């Protein structure tokens, strides 16, 4: 037996064949140097091109039979087609029907906008019929009136609080300062006179901005509380349907899930649970599913292909569940969605955007479709996802907070905004045609960190949809929408850095022509979500500086030459306590109102009335500890964005993940040091002032310990057993979440690691990756030379030195991948590939033969 014959027999042994079929192929294969070629031609005997393929491409002949032998219950003849060169293709996507989608350039210059108006180039919104226009005008008028009321409430409340703050500050000689007189006196004396008042002016300005921000949140939560307590909402979009209306079969919906280097097992577990829930409603014929991959890790790419095929097999989803991986990842997630719209969007009336951790019930999805049908003016309807599924202490506390307090703020947002609301980028339904026509995103003009592709696309798309005349609604009372939160503080902060940069970029669109005032306000609130951190830090720094000045510098009692009476610094501790208490009420009363609302409706799913209250108090303490930490991190994020430091768009951690102690001290060490220095300085300067700063400085000192300990799943599980931070989704999990957990365990048991090596060496996975490769070039001499160069490089470098970019190139070209597979099995150089492959850990349950 020569080496070629032995290799062919080893190859047969690596395939999941029956003993009878393996014996037939072994008998039909010839001995000698062409044994491997003969084997592949025999496998692909049904392929008319098998006999004519050159020796280098003989592995292409057996792609289809290799897949059929590995996954006989997952594919059929109808699932295959051929490309222009006759190569086998697994039909992972439907036929492309292209639709034009192009962005308009941004016009942010006010002068250019005015010139456009003079030239008649203002953006035109759609024209509704009279009945639709009257219905829109009614809720628009109500929304405008409500927002004017909100503005008055915020300004009056802020004005009163700022006046109180002014009376609290120690230096009250504002009116006696004479700038003209100071010109003629000593410079140092002028500085000493002015410095306390400059600091106080800065403190007052920052206080007014921050208090107004807190006031907006308070009134939003208060109106949400009243809305939920009453239980009736005339303008709730959910009230426009009964829930059993027939869905127009002509209006089909695509569930699209853009993913990028995600946890494959979790993605497909949630997607399967969602798909089966839709099927249980009997409305599956109205839906298709698209997994839109931007993954660039070759191992994950192969794992996604395997998971897609298994999902189609498990739910009989061929022809309904599609998978596409982009080779050119333009504009990140928004570009991924745009690519879908251009290729297949014209075939659908609606699309539901799912995040990688999204789970939605069939009732929720069909409800969103019915809402679209009942409200032809709606362009986007956003559901209110409930956070669940995590076990770390940090994530469970955040889940509790969003589940208990979140409904108040979501209902409050709806109360103030109505059909000019937020879109959060996932768990929402979108009307496809206006999205294609109006929501393509041009890059921001110019250079620097705030130019280029838009990072936070969701707010911008909502603003563009509203500019075109379509409503953007929050279905805050529609159940069945779920998501997951980051497992620990550091992972949340990684996500926040990305969001911070994106929101700062979006503010450049504040002056774009035609934007609705509400969405200009949304851009502003998006900025304030992160800019409030450096403003708060500056407020604390100026307050500390004022205390230093008051302690170390002799007060300037006389500010004018012939002043009769001195200006004495004064402290009004009773007013300070009153203002501090008022601020605490604005911050924490919404949390208490949330608990009262749950008490009124039944607290058992939250662990009972007492445990709910105890959980709220613990969460309040937790938020107090975390607020200064987030403040410093967000301050760094804002500064780094303005300095142009690069933002890396990585997928967030979506499973329970502990923060090591070393990582905690590395990330929080500077904050801990700042807290110690700050506390020590204040203790030396004035111990009384330290008590006011204690919540800040001691939170910073404890930050590494809080960050590390809160990331522990063991503590989270103990709190769950004690029924602390309990939420209804844990007390009585919906069937979709139960199914997600079951399918996640199943997927973990058969997870595929080192996918690229399997795609090169394993006959079954090579066939699958070859059939799903997307670089379907025609035969050209230039392309052939490039293929040979890549193959020679791969064989020379070997698997351990081949970087991810080169692996991805090999994985994308079916011809290169088939040739590499063939050379690894035939050529002496391939021995290093096969030997390395054998050293890798193998999950036997991941291989097709074990799943039969």
ZAMARGU-4260 file (C-alpha; in steps of 0.2 Angstrom, whole numbers, plus 5000, padded with zeros to 4 digits):
<rodrens>
0) 5000/5000/5000 | 5008/5017/4995 | 5006/5033/5004 | 4992/5040/4992 | 4981/5024/4995
5) 4984/5025/5014 | 4979/5043/5014 | 4963/5040/5004 | 4958/5026/5017 | 4962/5039/5031
10) 4951/5051/5022 | 4937/5039/5021 | 4938/5035/5039 | 4937/5054/5043 | 4920/5054/5034
15) 4903/5050/5043 | 4899/5035/5031 | 4891/5019/5034 | 4902/5004/5034 | 4893/4998/5018
20) 4896/5015/5009 | 4914/5016/5015 | 4917/4998/5009 | 4910/5002/4992 | 4921/5018/4990
25) 4936/5009/4996 | 4933/4995/4983 | 4930/5007/4969 | 4945/5018/4973 | 4961/5013/4963
30) 4977/5010/4972 | 4992/5022/4967 | 4995/5040/4966 | 4978/5045/4960 | 4969/5036/4974
35) 4963/5052/4982 | 4957/5059/4965 | 4948/5044/4961 | 4939/5044/4978 | 4933/5062/4975
40) 4927/5058/4958 | 4918/5043/4964 | 4910/5053/4978 | 4904/5066/4965 | 4899/5053/4952
45) 4882/5061/4950 | 4890/5078/4946 | 4892/5080/4927 | 4907/5091/4929 | 4916/5078/4940
50) 4925/5069/4926 | 4931/5085/4918 | 4938/5094/4933 | 4957/5096/4934 | 4966/5087/4947
55) 4969/5102/4958 | 4950/5105/4959 | 4944/5087/4961 | 4938/5090/4979 | 4925/5102/4972
60) 4916/5087/4964 | 4912/5079/4981 | 4906/5095/4990 | 4888/5091/4989 | 4889/5072/4993
65) 4900/5076/5007 | 4887/5087/5015 | 4873/5075/5011 | 4883/5061/5020 | 4887/5072/5035
70) 4870/5080/5037 | 4857/5068/5028 | 4843/5074/5038 | 4847/5093/5036 | 4848/5095/5017
75) 4839/5089/5002 | 4842/5091/4983 | 4832/5107/4984 | 4844/5115/4995 | 4858/5115/4983
80) 4862/5125/4967 | 4877/5129/4956 | 4887/5145/4953 | 4892/5151/4936 | 4906/5139/4935
85) 4896/5124/4940 | 4902/5123/4958 | 4890/5117/4971 | 4882/5130/4982 | 4872/5128/4998
90) 4857/5139/4996 | 4859/5149/5012 | 4850/5165/5005 | 4836/5168/4994 | 4838/5175/4976
95) 4843/5193/4976 | 4831/5207/4971 | 4840/5223/4972 | 4833/5239/4978 | 4841/5256/4977
100) 4846/5264/4994 | 4857/5279/4994 | 4860/5292/5007 | 4859/5311/5005 | 4874/5321/5011
105) 4872/5330/5027 | 4869/5349/5027 | 4873/5355/5045 | 4879/5373/5040 | 4865/5385/5044
110) 4870/5396/5030 | 4870/5382/5017 | 4853/5376/5024 | 4846/5393/5021 | 4853/5393/5003
115) 4845/5376/5000 | 4828/5383/5006 | 4830/5398/4994 | 4833/5385/4980 | 4818/5374/4985
120) 4829/5360/4991 | 4822/5357/5008 | 4818/5339/5012 | 4800/5335/5009 | 4790/5324/5020
125) 4778/5311/5014 | 4760/5317/5010 | 4747/5308/5021 | 4728/5308/5016 | 4717/5319/5025
130) 4711/5306/5038 | 4728/5301/5042 | 4734/5319/5043 | 4720/5324/5055 | 4724/5309/5066
135) 4743/5314/5066 | 4739/5332/5069 | 4729/5328/5085 | 4742/5318/5094 | 4756/5330/5088
140) 4746/5345/5096 | 4745/5335/5112 | 4763/5330/5111 | 4769/5348/5108 | 4758/5354/5123
145) 4765/5341/5134 | 4783/5345/5130 | 4780/5364/5133 | 4773/5359/5150 | 4788/5348/5153
150) 4800/5362/5148 | 4791/5375/5160 | 4792/5362/5175 | 4810/5359/5172 | 4815/5377/5170
155) 4805/5383/5185 | 4811/5369/5196 | 4829/5372/5191 | 4827/5391/5193 | 4821/5389/5211
160) 4835/5376/5215 | 4848/5387/5208 | 4842/5402/5218 | 4844/5391/5233 | 4861/5386/5228
165) 4866/5404/5226 | 4861/5408/5244 | 4870/5393/5251 | 4887/5398/5244 | 4898/5408/5256
170) 4903/5423/5246 | 4888/5435/5244 | 4897/5451/5238 | 4892/5449/5220 | 4884/5466/5218
175) 4899/5475/5226 | 4912/5469/5213 | 4917/5484/5202 | 4927/5478/5187 | 4932/5496/5182
180) 4939/5499/5200 | 4949/5483/5199 | 4958/5489/5183 | 4967/5502/5194 | 4972/5491/5208
185) 4986/5478/5211 | 4983/5462/5200 | 4986/5450/5214 | 4973/5459/5225 | 4960/5458/5210
190) 4964/5440/5208 | 4961/5437/5227 | 4945/5447/5226 | 4938/5438/5211 | 4943/5420/5213
195) 4930/5415/5225 | 4916/5423/5214 | 4923/5415/5198 | 4923/5398/5207 | 4905/5401/5213
200) 4899/5407/5196 | 4906/5391/5188 | 4898/5380/5202 | 4881/5389/5199 | 4881/5386/5180
205) 4886/5368/5182 | 4873/5366/5196 | 4859/5373/5185 | 4864/5362/5170 | 4865/5346/5181
210) 4849/5350/5191 | 4839/5353/5175 | 4846/5336/5169 | 4840/5327/5185 | 4823/5336/5184
215) 4820/5330/5166 | 4822/5312/5173 | 4811/5315/5188 | 4796/5322/5178 | 4798/5308/5165
220) 4797/5295/5179 | 4783/5304/5188 | 4772/5304/5172 | 4776/5286/5169 | 4771/5282/5186
225) 4754/5290/5184 | 4752/5283/5167 | 4755/5265/5173 | 4745/5268/5189 | 4729/5274/5180
230) 4731/5260/5167 | 4723/5269/5153 | 4732/5278/5139 | 4722/5286/5126 | 4737/5288/5115
235) 4746/5271/5118 | 4749/5264/5101 | 4746/5246/5108 | 4727/5251/5111 | 4724/5252/5092
240) 4723/5233/5091 | 4714/5219/5099 | 4727/5206/5096 | 4718/5194/5085 | 4717/5204/5069
245) 4722/5194/5053 | 4738/5198/5046 | 4738/5203/5027 | 4748/5189/5018 | 4754/5202/5006
250) 4764/5211/5020 | 4778/5199/5025 | 4791/5202/5039 | 4809/5199/5040 | 4817/5195/5057
255) 4835/5201/5054 | 4849/5198/5066 | 4865/5207/5063 | 4880/5198/5072 | 4898/5201/5073
260) 4910/5188/5082 | 4896/5184/5094 | 4893/5169/5106 | 4887/5158/5092 | 4879/5145/5104
265) 4869/5159/5113 | 4864/5168/5097 | 4856/5152/5089 | 4848/5147/5105 | 4839/5163/5106
270) 4835/5163/5088 | 4828/5145/5089 | 4817/5150/5104 | 4810/5165/5095 | 4807/5155/5079
275) 4797/5142/5088 | 4787/5154/5097 | 4782/5162/5081 | 4778/5145/5074 | 4767/5142/5089
280) 4756/5157/5085 | 4752/5149/5068 | 4758/5165/5059 | 4775/5158/5053 | 4770/5160/5035
285) 4772/5179/5037 | 4790/5178/5043 | 4807/5175/5037 | 4823/5175/5047 | 4840/5182/5041
290) 4856/5180/5051 | 4867/5194/5044 | 4885/5190/5049 | 4899/5203/5049 | 4911/5191/5059
295) 4929/5191/5054 | 4935/5178/5066 | 4937/5162/5055 | 4934/5150/5069 | 4917/5159/5073
300) 4913/5160/5054 | 4913/5141/5052 | 4904/5139/5069 | 4890/5150/5062 | 4888/5140/5046
305) 4887/5124/5056 | 4875/5132/5069 | 4864/5138/5054 | 4863/5121/5046 | 4859/5113/5062
310) 4845/5126/5066 | 4837/5123/5049 | 4837/5105/5052 | 4830/5106/5070 | 4816/5117/5066
315) 4814/5112/5047 | 4818/5130/5043 | 4826/5128/5025 | 4818/5142/5014 | 4813/5152/5030
320) 4830/5154/5039 | 4844/5162/5029 | 4862/5166/5033 | 4874/5178/5024 | 4891/5183/5029
325) 4898/5199/5022 | 4916/5200/5015 | 4916/5219/5015 | 4911/5225/5032 | 4906/5243/5027
330) 4898/5255/5040 | 4897/5241/5054 | 4879/5237/5059 | 4870/5250/5050 | 4879/5245/5034
335) 4875/5227/5037 | 4856/5232/5038 | 4858/5243/5023 | 4865/5228/5013 | 4850/5217/5018
340) 4838/5231/5012 | 4847/5233/4995 | 4847/5214/4992 | 4831/5208/4999 | 4822/5222/5007
345) 4810/5225/4993 | 4802/5208/4996 | 4796/5213/5014 | 4784/5226/5021 | 4792/5226/5038
350) 4808/5221/5046 | 4811/5217/5065 | 4829/5221/5071 | 4836/5208/5083 | 4851/5210/5093
355) 4863/5195/5096 | 4855/5193/5114 | 4837/5196/5109 | 4823/5184/5112 | 4805/5189/5107
360) 4789/5179/5109 | 4778/5175/5094 | 4764/5185/5102 | 4775/5201/5103 | 4781/5199/5085
365) 4764/5196/5078 | 4758/5211/5089 | 4771/5222/5082 | 4766/5217/5064 | 4747/5220/5068
370) 4752/5237/5076 | 4760/5242/5059 | 4745/5236/5050 | 4733/5246/5061 | 4744/5262/5060
375) 4749/5266/5042 | 4758/5282/5048 | 4770/5272/5059 | 4788/5270/5053 | 4796/5262/5068
380) 4788/5254/5083 | 4800/5250/5097 | 4796/5237/5110 | 4802/5239/5128 | 4814/5224/5131
385) 4815/5217/5148 | 4833/5212/5154 | 4835/5194/5160 | 4846/5179/5159 | 4862/5184/5169
390) 4868/5177/5185 | 4882/5189/5191 | 4878/5200/5206 | 4881/5216/5195 | 4870/5210/5181
395) 4856/5204/5193 | 4856/5221/5201 | 4855/5230/5184 | 4841/5218/5178 | 4832/5222/5194
400) 4834/5241/5191 | 4829/5240/5173 | 4814/5229/5177 | 4807/5238/5192 | 4811/5256/5187
405) 4812/5255/5168 | 4794/5254/5165 | 4791/5271/5173 | 4804/5279/5162 | 4798/5270/5146
410) 4780/5275/5149 | 4786/5293/5154 | 4796/5294/5138 | 4780/5289/5128 | 4770/5302/5137
415) 4781/5316/5133 | 4786/5311/5115 | 4771/5301/5108 | 4775/5297/5090 | 4791/5307/5090
420) 4800/5295/5101 | 4816/5284/5103 | 4822/5269/5093 | 4835/5259/5102 | 4842/5249/5087
425) 4834/5232/5091 | 4818/5223/5097 | 4809/5235/5085 | 4799/5234/5069 | 4802/5245/5055
430) 4792/5249/5039 | 4805/5244/5026 | 4800/5255/5011 | 4802/5272/5020 | 4817/5266/5029
435) 4825/5262/5012 | 4820/5279/5005 | 4825/5290/5019 | 4836/5281/5032 | 4852/5278/5023
440) 4866/5286/5033 | 4880/5296/5024 | 4896/5298/5033 | 4899/5314/5042 | 4909/5326/5032
445) 4926/5332/5037 | 4941/5324/5046 | 4944/5319/5064 | 4936/5308/5077 | 4918/5315/5074
450) 4919/5312/5055 | 4916/5297/5045 | 4904/5282/5048 | 4890/5285/5061 | 4893/5274/5076
455) 4876/5276/5085 | 4864/5274/5070 | 4848/5271/5079 | 4844/5288/5085 | 4849/5295/5068
460) 4838/5283/5059 | 4823/5287/5070 | 4826/5306/5067 | 4827/5303/5048 | 4811/5293/5048
465) 4802/5307/5058 | 4809/5320/5046 | 4801/5311/5032 | 4784/5312/5041 | 4783/5294/5048
470) 4779/5291/5067 | 4791/5283/5079 | 4782/5275/5093 | 4787/5265/5109 | 4775/5251/5113
475) 4779/5252/5131 | 4765/5240/5136 | 4768/5226/5124 | 4775/5211/5133 | 4787/5197/5126
480) 4803/5207/5122 | 4819/5202/5130 | 4837/5206/5130 | 4853/5203/5141 | 4864/5215/5150
485) 4883/5215/5152 | 4889/5204/5166 | 4900/5216/5175 | 4905/5234/5176 | 4920/5234/5165
490) 4911/5226/5151 | 4897/5239/5153 | 4910/5253/5152 | 4917/5246/5136 | 4900/5247/5128
495) 4898/5264/5135 | 4914/5271/5127 | 4907/5266/5110 | 4890/5274/5114 | 4898/5289/5121
500) 4908/5292/5105 | 4893/5289/5094 | 4882/5301/5104 | 4895/5315/5103 | 4896/5312/5084
505) 4877/5312/5082 | 4876/5330/5090 | 4884/5336/5074 | 4867/5333/5066 | 4858/5344/5078
510) 4856/5358/5065 | 4852/5347/5050 | 4838/5354/5040 | 4821/5346/5044 | 4825/5337/5060
515) 4810/5337/5072 | 4813/5347/5088 | 4810/5332/5098 | 4824/5323/5089 | 4836/5337/5091
520) 4832/5336/5109 | 4836/5317/5108 | 4853/5321/5101 | 4855/5333/5115 | 4850/5321/5129
525) 4861/5308/5120 | 4876/5320/5123 | 4871/5324/5141 | 4870/5306/5145 | 4889/5306/5145
530) 4893/5325/5145 | 4885/5325/5162 | 4899/5315/5169 | 4913/5328/5166 | 4901/5342/5171
535) 4898/5333/5188 | 4917/5330/5190 | 4920/5349/5186 | 4906/5354/5199 | 4915/5343/5212
540) 4932/5350/5208 | 4926/5368/5209 | 4917/5364/5225 | 4933/5357/5232 | 4943/5372/5225
545) 4931/5384/5234 | 4933/5375/5250 | 4952/5376/5248 | 4951/5395/5245 | 4939/5398/5260
550) 4951/5388/5271 | 4968/5394/5266 | 4965/5412/5260 | 4960/5426/5270 | 4943/5432/5264
555) 4942/5449/5256 | 4929/5459/5267 | 4930/5475/5257 | 4927/5474/5238 | 4926/5493/5235
560) 4937/5508/5241 | 4924/5517/5252 | 4914/5502/5258 | 4906/5505/5275 | 4902/5487/5280
565) 4912/5471/5277 | 4906/5456/5267 | 4906/5441/5279 | 4907/5424/5271 | 4892/5414/5277
570) 4886/5396/5278 | 4868/5391/5278 | 4869/5373/5283 | 4850/5372/5285 | 4847/5377/5266
575) 4861/5366/5261 | 4853/5351/5269 | 4836/5356/5262 | 4843/5357/5244 | 4853/5341/5246
580) 4837/5332/5252 | 4827/5339/5237 | 4840/5333/5225 | 4840/5316/5233 | 4821/5316/5232
585) 4822/5319/5213 | 4835/5305/5211 | 4827/5292/5222 | 4808/5295/5223 | 4806/5287/5206
590) 4813/5271/5213 | 4801/5272/5228 | 4786/5275/5216 | 4791/5260/5206 | 4790/5249/5221
595) 4774/5257/5227 | 4767/5253/5209 | 4772/5235/5211 | 4765/5233/5228 | 4749/5239/5221
600) 4749/5226/5207 | 4757/5212/5217 | 4775/5210/5223 | 4776/5191/5223 | 4786/5189/5207
605) 4798/5201/5215 | 4801/5190/5230 | 4787/5198/5240 | 4784/5216/5247 | 4798/5216/5260
610) 4811/5208/5249 | 4807/5220/5235 | 4809/5235/5247 | 4826/5227/5253 | 4832/5224/5235
615) 4827/5242/5231 | 4838/5249/5246 | 4852/5238/5241 | 4851/5243/5223 | 4851/5261/5229
620) 4867/5258/5239 | 4875/5249/5224 | 4871/5264/5212 | 4878/5276/5225 | 4894/5266/5225
625) 4895/5265/5206 | 4890/5283/5201 | 4907/5291/5205 | 4916/5277/5196 | 4905/5279/5180
630) 4908/5298/5182 | 4927/5296/5180 | 4926/5283/5166 | 4913/5293/5156 | 4924/5309/5159
635) 4939/5300/5151 | 4928/5293/5137 | 4922/5311/5133 | 4940/5318/5133 | 4947/5304/5123
640) 4933/5306/5110 | 4938/5325/5108 | 4956/5320/5107 | 4953/5308/5093 | 4957/5291/5102
645) 4951/5277/5092 | 4936/5267/5097 | 4937/5248/5093 | 4920/5241/5089 | 4920/5224/5098
650) 4906/5213/5102 | 4901/5215/5120 | 4903/5200/5132 | 4886/5191/5133 | 4889/5177/5146
655) 4893/5178/5164 | 4911/5183/5166 | 4921/5187/5182 | 4932/5201/5183 | 4949/5195/5190
660) 4957/5205/5204 | 4972/5210/5194 | 4961/5217/5180 | 4950/5226/5193 | 4965/5235/5201
665) 4972/5239/5184 | 4956/5247/5178 | 4951/5256/5195 | 4968/5259/5203 | 4970/5277/5197
670) 4952/5280/5204 | 4956/5272/5220 | 4972/5283/5222 | 4962/5298/5217 | 4949/5294/5231
675) 4963/5292/5244 | 4972/5308/5240 | 4955/5317/5239 | 4949/5311/5255 | 4966/5314/5264
680) 4967/5331/5257 | 4949/5336/5263 | 4952/5327/5280 | 4968/5338/5283 | 4959/5354/5276
685) 4942/5353/5284 | 4935/5337/5291 | 4917/5344/5290 | 4918/5345/5271 | 4924/5327/5270
690) 4907/5321/5276 | 4899/5330/5261 | 4912/5321/5249 | 4911/5304/5258 | 4899/5296/5246
695) 4911/5301/5231 | 4928/5298/5238 | 4924/5282/5247 | 4916/5275/5232 | 4932/5278/5222
700) 4942/5270/5236 | 4931/5254/5235 | 4929/5254/5216 | 4941/5239/5213 | 4933/5228/5226
705) 4915/5233/5221 | 4920/5229/5203 | 4928/5213/5206 | 4915/5206/5219 | 4900/5211/5209
710) 4906/5202/5194 | 4905/5185/5203 | 4891/5173/5198 | 4892/5164/5214 | 4886/5180/5224
715) 4873/5183/5211 | 4866/5165/5213 | 4866/5167/5231 | 4856/5183/5230 | 4844/5174/5219
720) 4841/5160/5231 | 4838/5173/5244 | 4825/5181/5232 | 4834/5197/5232 | 4835/5207/5215
725) 4821/5194/5209 | 4812/5198/5194 | 4796/5190/5186 | 4807/5182/5172 | 4816/5173/5186
730) 4801/5169/5197 | 4791/5162/5182 | 4801/5162/5166 | 4792/5164/5150 | 4793/5148/5139
735) 4804/5158/5126 | 4818/5161/5140 | 4816/5143/5146 | 4818/5136/5128 | 4833/5148/5126
740) 4842/5141/5141 | 4838/5123/5135 | 4844/5126/5118 | 4860/5135/5124 | 4865/5119/5134
745) 4862/5109/5119 | 4872/5120/5108 | 4886/5121/5121 | 4887/5102/5121 | 4890/5102/5102
750) 4900/5118/5100 | 4913/5118/5087 | 4930/5126/5092 | 4944/5129/5080 | 4932/5130/5066
755) 4945/5136/5053 | 4955/5120/5055 | 4940/5109/5054 | 4936/5118/5037 | 4953/5114/5030
760) 4956/5097/5036 | 4939/5089/5041 | 4930/5082/5025 | 4913/5087/5031 | 4916/5104/5037
765) 4927/5108/5022 | 4912/5104/5011 | 4901/5114/5021 | 4912/5129/5021 | 4916/5127/5003
770) 4898/5127/4998 | 4894/5142/5008 | 4910/5152/5003 | 4904/5169/4995 | 4919/5174/4983
775) 4911/5165/4968 | 4923/5172/4954 | 4923/5167/4936 | 4939/5158/4930 | 4952/5172/4926
780) 4971/5171/4924 | 4974/5185/4937 | 4962/5177/4950 | 4970/5160/4947 | 4988/5167/4950
785) 4982/5175/4966 | 4974/5159/4972 | 4990/5150/4969 | 5000/5163/4978 | 4988/5162/4993
790) 4989/5143/4993 | 5008/5142/4992 | 5009/5155/5006 | 4997/5145/5017 | 5006/5128/5014
795) 5023/5136/5018 | 5018/5146/5034 | 5008/5131/5041 | 4992/5133/5052 | 5001/5141/5067
800) 5008/5156/5058 | 4993/5160/5047 | 4985/5175/5054 | 4966/5178/5055 | 4965/5189/5040
805) 4974/5177/5029 | 4963/5163/5036 | 4947/5173/5032 | 4953/5175/5014 | 4955/5157/5012
810) 4938/5153/5020 | 4929/5165/5008 | 4935/5157/4991 | 4928/5140/4988 | 4941/5136/4975
815) 4956/5140/4987 | 4948/5131/5001 | 4945/5115/4991 | 4962/5115/4984 | 4970/5118/5002
820) 4960/5104/5008 | 4966/5093/4994 | 4984/5098/4997 | 4983/5095/5015 | 4978/5078/5012
825) 4989/5074/4997 | 5005/5083/4998 | 5019/5080/5011 | 5018/5098/5017 | 5001/5094/5022
830) 5007/5082/5036 | 5010/5097/5047 | 4992/5103/5045 | 4985/5086/5049 | 4997/5084/5064
835) 4993/5101/5071 | 4974/5097/5068 | 4976/5081/5078 | 4983/5090/5093 | 4968/5102/5095
840) 4955/5097/5107 | 4940/5089/5098 | 4922/5089/5104 | 4915/5073/5097 | 4897/5079/5099
845) 4901/5093/5087 | 4905/5081/5073 | 4890/5076/5061 | 4892/5057/5065 | 4888/5059/5083
850) 4872/5069/5081 | 4863/5055/5072
</rodrens>
